[in-house]
Amino acid sequence: MSLQAKLQENVGLSRLNTLSVSATAKHYMDVAGLDDLRHALAWAQESGQKTLVLGSGSNLVFAGDFDGLVIRMQIAARYWEKVDDTGATLVLGAGENWHEAVLYAAGAGYRGIENLALIPGTAGAAPVQNIGAYGVELCDTLVSVTALDRDSSQLVCLENADCGFAYRDSLFKRSPGRYIITQIRLRLSRTQPLQLGYRDLEDYLGSAVSQELDALAVAEAVMAIRRRKLPDPEIIPNAGSFFKNPVVPAAQFSELQAAHPHVVGYPYNSQVKLAAAWLIDQSGWKGYRNARVGVHNRQALVLINHSGGTGRDVLELASEICQSVKERFGVNLEMEPGIVGGAVPKLST
């Protein structure tokens, strides 16, 4: 199929973002391979169009229409390499569904990403946010990322250490648009201990001990916990956790404890990671709804689009929450999702 046949115009994006906010792409193209990607980028450059690379739209807020070319990554690949007695490397194309890949690995007896079950999105988007849950982050298993470097127009392989991973952060997030991820590699184990120390997992698994469990059992436990706490985007549109857990100096945490004895925090390197959900809940937002958008009644980190709200509606609510938490606790919240298109309302901090 020719490039012109694949290009579409004025494509609605409400079905391509998990918040289901209405937005339109001036131009749109599905990309199934590296050649498609190069052709799409060349066309955009020749036509003077800005570009947006889209996975499943699970970590984006469309604040308005996108006046350019939306490239939807659908590069498929899922196979093992460097298999030995203790582990193997799982290779995933950027368009692979992340949750399905987790279940595939766990079902095959490999450990390392089972705690990341049911996180929405694609494999190619996972390194950008350095996705994490229940005591595990993607960077714990990621070996390398293959990406098209738009500065050099070359395909490059970035090792884990090159990716600048931090809490919900990476080189790819700090250099938006430069690298387009086409493939990732994860080193998984058959023998490493399961990561069961996170409180929710401990509570759910009860008396079960790691010797009685396998990776699939842990993935299923994570799925049950997430389904109990988090809304399904297919039923209640949302973008998952909307705010990062803020990290504060130990001295600031001590001050917070003195003023708020029940504040929730966890050691994080030499600092303390606060539970953003607790801060938002204590500020009175859990279960809040206005005419269009709101805060989920079981998880205060999740903003929901219950009645056809716009991206601006979501962002204005986020700004109000940030201001409220700042006034009550003196803590700044930071959004997890990226913001695309339109004029972006200023988030209060």
C-alpha positions in Angstrom: 0.0 0.0 0.0 1.3 3.4 -0.9 2.0 6.2 1.6 -0.8 8.3 0.3 -3.2 5.3 0.7 -2.2 5.0 4.3 -2.5 8.7 5.2 -5.8 9.8 6.6 -7.2 13.2 7.2 -9.2 14.7 10.0 -9.3 11.6 12.1 -11.1 11.6 15.5 -9.0 10.5 18.4 -11.5 9.9 21.1 -11.2 6.1 20.7 -7.4 6.4 20.7 -7.0 7.9 24.2 -8.2 6.2 27.3 -9.7 9.4 28.7 -12.0 9.4 25.7 -11.7 13.1 25.2 -12.6 14.4 21.8 -9.8 15.6 19.6 -9.0 15.5 15.9 -5.7 14.8 14.1 -5.3 16.8 10.9 -3.4 13.9 9.5 -3.1 10.3 10.7 -1.1 7.2 9.8 -0.8 3.6 11.2 2.8 2.5 11.2 3.6 -1.2 11.1 7.3 -1.2 10.4 10.5 0.9 10.2 9.9 1.7 6.5 6.4 3.0 7.3 7.9 5.1 10.0 10.6 6.6 7.9 8.2 7.4 5.1 5.7 9.0 7.5 8.5 11.2 9.0 9.8 12.2 5.6 6.3 13.2 4.4 5.8 15.2 7.6 9.1 17.0 7.1 8.4 17.8 3.4 4.9 19.0 4.3 6.0 21.1 7.2 3.8 19.0 9.6 4.6 18.5 13.3 4.3 14.9 14.5 2.9 13.0 17.5 3.8 9.4 18.1 0.9 7.6 19.7 0.7 4.1 21.3 -2.6 3.3 23.0 -3.1 6.9 24.3 -3.2 5.7 27.9 -0.9 8.4 29.3 -2.0 11.5 27.3 -4.5 14.3 27.8 -5.6 16.0 24.5 -6.1 19.6 25.5 -7.3 20.3 21.9 -6.9 19.1 18.3 -3.5 18.1 16.9 -2.6 20.2 13.9 -0.1 17.8 12.4 0.5 14.1 11.7 -0.4 11.5 14.4 1.7 8.4 13.9 0.2 5.4 15.6 2.9 2.8 16.4 1.7 -0.7 15.6 5.1 -2.5 15.2 4.5 -6.1 16.2 7.2 -8.5 17.5 7.4 -10.8 20.5 10.1 -13.4 20.7 12.9 -14.8 23.0 16.6 -14.6 22.5 19.7 -15.5 24.7 17.8 -18.3 26.4 19.7 -20.2 29.0 19.0 -22.2 32.2 18.5 -19.2 34.3 16.6 -16.8 32.1 16.0 -15.3 28.7 15.7 -11.9 26.9 12.2 -11.0 25.7 12.1 -8.8 22.6 9.0 -6.7 22.1 8.0 -4.5 19.2 6.8 -1.0 20.1 3.2 -1.8 19.2 2.9 -4.8 21.4 0.2 -4.6 24.2 2.1 -4.4 27.4 -0.3 -6.3 29.6 -0.5 -9.2 27.1 3.4 -9.3 27.1 3.5 -9.6 30.9 1.1 -12.5 30.9 3.0 -14.1 28.0 6.3 -13.9 30.0 4.8 -15.0 33.3 2.9 -17.9 31.7 6.2 -19.1 30.2 7.7 -19.2 33.7 9.8 -16.0 33.5 10.0 -13.5 36.4 10.7 -9.8 36.5 7.7 -7.9 35.1 4.7 -9.8 36.7 4.2 -6.9 39.2 3.5 -4.6 36.1 0.5 -6.6 35.0 -2.6 -4.7 33.8 -0.8 -1.4 33.2 -2.4 -0.1 30.1 -0.3 0.9 27.1 2.2 -0.4 24.6 5.7 -1.8 25.0 7.2 1.2 23.1 5.6 3.6 25.6 6.8 1.8 28.7 10.3 3.1 28.8 9.2 6.7 28.3 7.4 6.8 31.6 9.6 4.1 33.2 6.4 2.4 34.2 6.3 1.0 37.7 4.0 -0.7 40.2 4.1 -2.7 43.4 7.8 -2.2 44.0 9.0 -2.9 40.5 10.0 -0.5 37.7 10.6 -1.3 34.0 14.2 -0.2 34.4 14.8 -3.2 36.7 14.6 -5.6 33.7 15.2 -3.5 30.6 18.4 -4.3 28.7 18.1 -2.0 25.8 15.9 0.2 23.6 16.0 0.3 19.8 14.9 3.7 18.6 15.0 6.0 15.5 17.1 9.0 16.5 15.4 11.9 14.6 18.5 14.1 15.1 20.7 11.7 13.1 17.9 9.8 11.2 19.7 6.6 12.4 18.5 3.6 14.2 20.3 3.4 17.5 20.5 0.9 20.4 20.4 2.6 23.8 21.6 0.4 26.7 19.8 0.7 30.1 22.4 3.1 31.5 22.0 5.4 28.4 18.2 5.8 29.1 18.5 8.1 32.1 15.9 6.3 34.1 14.4 7.8 37.2 11.1 7.7 39.0 8.5 7.9 36.2 11.1 9.6 34.1 13.6 8.8 31.3 15.8 10.3 28.6 12.8 9.8 26.2 10.5 11.9 28.4 13.1 14.6 28.9 13.9 14.8 25.1 10.4 14.6 23.7 10.2 13.8 20.0 13.9 13.0 19.5 13.7 9.2 19.9 11.0 7.0 18.5 11.1 3.7 20.1 10.7 0.7 17.8 11.7 -2.2 20.0 12.7 -3.0 23.6 14.6 -5.9 25.2 13.9 -7.2 28.7 16.1 -9.7 30.6 13.9 -12.0 32.6 14.7 -14.8 35.1 13.5 -18.2 35.9 15.1 -18.1 39.4 15.2 -14.6 40.9 13.0 -14.0 44.0 9.5 -12.7 43.5 9.0 -9.1 44.6 6.3 -9.4 47.2 7.2 -6.7 49.7 4.7 -4.1 48.6 2.0 -3.6 51.2 -1.0 -4.2 49.0 0.6 -7.5 47.7 1.4 -8.6 51.2 -2.1 -8.0 52.4 -3.7 -9.7 49.4 -1.4 -12.8 49.4 -1.7 -13.2 53.2 0.1 -16.3 54.4 1.3 -17.4 51.0 5.1 -17.6 50.8 7.2 -17.0 47.7 8.1 -20.7 47.4 4.4 -21.5 46.9 4.0 -18.9 44.1 5.1 -18.4 40.5 5.2 -15.3 38.3 1.7 -15.9 36.9 0.2 -16.2 40.4 1.8 -12.8 41.3 0.5 -11.3 38.0 -3.0 -12.6 38.8 -2.8 -11.1 42.4 -1.7 -7.7 40.9 -4.6 -7.9 38.4 -7.1 -8.6 41.2 -5.7 -5.7 43.3 -5.7 -3.2 40.4 -9.3 -4.2 39.4 -10.5 -3.7 42.9 -8.9 -0.3 43.2 -8.8 1.1 39.6 -11.6 1.7 37.0 -11.5 -0.1 33.6 -10.9 2.6 31.0 -13.3 0.8 28.7 -16.1 1.4 31.2 -15.0 4.6 33.0 -12.6 6.6 30.8 -9.4 7.5 32.7 -5.6 7.8 32.2 -4.6 5.7 35.3 -2.6 7.4 38.0 -2.8 11.0 37.1 -0.2 12.3 39.6 3.2 11.1 40.6 3.9 10.3 44.2 6.0 13.3 45.4 9.5 12.7 46.7 10.5 15.0 49.6 13.5 15.4 51.9 13.4 13.4 55.1 13.4 16.6 57.1 10.2 17.8 55.3 8.6 14.4 55.9 9.3 14.8 59.6 7.6 18.1 59.6 4.6 16.7 57.8 4.5 13.8 60.4 4.4 16.3 63.2 1.5 18.2 61.7 -0.3 15.1 60.2 0.6 12.0 62.1 -1.1 9.6 59.7 0.7 10.9 56.6 1.8 8.0 54.3 5.3 7.8 53.1 8.0 5.2 52.0 11.8 5.4 52.1 13.1 6.3 48.7 16.9 6.5 48.5 17.8 9.1 51.1 14.4 10.8 50.8 10.7 9.9 51.3 8.1 9.1 48.7 4.7 10.4 49.8 1.5 8.7 48.8 -0.2 11.2 46.5 -3.5 9.4 46.8 -3.5 10.0 50.6 -2.7 13.7 50.1 -5.6 14.1 47.6 -8.0 12.0 49.7 -7.2 14.1 52.8 -7.8 17.2 50.8 -11.3 16.1 50.2 -11.2 15.1 46.6 -11.8 11.4 46.6 -15.1 10.6 44.9 -15.6 14.3 43.8 -17.6 14.8 40.6 -18.6 17.9 38.6 -20.9 17.8 35.6 -18.2 16.2 33.3 -15.2 14.9 35.1 -14.2 13.8 38.6 -12.0 11.8 41.0 -12.6 8.0 41.3 -14.3 7.0 44.5 -11.9 4.1 45.2 -8.6 5.6 44.1 -7.9 9.3 44.5 -5.0 9.2 42.0 -7.4 8.5 39.1 -9.3 11.3 37.4 -12.3 10.1 35.4 -14.2 11.5 32.4 -17.7 10.3 33.3 -19.8 12.6 31.1 -18.0 13.6 28.0 -15.6 16.1 29.5 -12.9 17.7 27.4 -9.1 17.6 28.0 -9.3 21.1 29.4 -12.0 20.0 31.9 -9.6 17.3 33.1 -6.7 19.7 33.4 -8.6 22.3 35.2 -9.7 19.8 37.8 -6.1 18.6 38.1 -5.1 22.2 38.7 -7.6 22.6 41.5 -6.4 19.4 43.2 -2.8 20.6 43.0 -3.7 23.9 44.6 -5.7 22.3 47.3 -2.8 19.8 48.2 -0.3 22.6 48.2 -2.4 24.8 50.5 -3.0 21.9 53.0 0.3 20.1 53.0 2.9 22.4 51.3 3.6 19.7 48.8 3.7 20.1 45.0 2.0 17.4 42.9 3.2 16.6 39.4 1.1 15.1 36.6 2.1 11.8 35.0 0.3 12.1 31.6 1.7 14.2 28.8 -0.4 17.1 27.4 -1.0 17.4 23.7 -2.7 20.1 21.6 -4.5 23.3 22.4 -3.8 25.9 25.0 -2.8 24.3 28.2 -4.2 25.7 31.4 -1.6 26.4 34.0 -1.4 23.8 36.8 -1.3 25.4 40.2 1.7 24.5 42.3 
